[in-house]
Amino acid sequence: MIELLFVTCMAAAPGDMDMCRERSLVFTDVTPMACMMGAQPQLARWVNEHPNERIQSWKCRAVDHSERDA
């Protein structure tokens, strides 16, 4: 599985990192390269659905099952 991991921040507070949080989209049938190539359209769609937030950063990575929340 590949995860598109991205950080979003409130658009009204661009410098306030306390107003940011990590989010992710998980894909089961894509390669890391396909994730990289398809990330911008996915993120643009996400921003259109969440107009009060902006994307701070993003990356594609393999899902690490050891980092799951309890």
N, C-alpha and C positions, 0 to 999 in steps of 0.2 A: 504494500500500500504506500502511496505517496501523499504527503500532506503539503498543502499550500498554507504556510504559516505567515500571518501578517499582523502588524500592529496598527491599531486604529486609535485616533485621538479625536477629541471633540473639536469641531471646526472653530468654535467660538473661543477656544483656549489653546492656540497652537503651540505656545511655549511651555505649557503646564504638563509635564510628563505624568503627573498624578491623575490626569484625565485620559490616560492612554491604557489600552489593554490588548493582550494577545488574543488572537482569534485564529481559527483554522478551518479549512475545508479539506476533507479526506477523499481521495480518489482510489478506487480499487483496481481500475483497469487501465492505468496510464503509466508511461515511463517517466523518469525524472525530466527528460528533454521535452516530452509532451506537456508536462506541467509548466515548465519554463515558458514554452511557446504559447500556452493557453492561459497563463496567469493574468495578463493584463485585461483581456476581455472579461474574465471571471471577476476580477477586482472592480472593473468599471461597472459591471452589473450590481455588485454588492454596494458600491457607493451610491448608485442611483436609488437603491432601496433604503439607504441610510444617509439621507442628505445632510444630517447634522454632524457627520463624522468624516474624517479624511484618513487616507492610508499614509502611515508614517514610513513603513518599510515592509518588505516581504521576501520570502524565499521558499523554495521547494526542497523537501527533504524526505527521506524514508521515514516512515512512522516508527518511532521507538516505543515499543510496548512497555518498556521498563519505566517510562515517564508518566504513566497513567495516574490520575488522581485516585485516592482511596475512596 
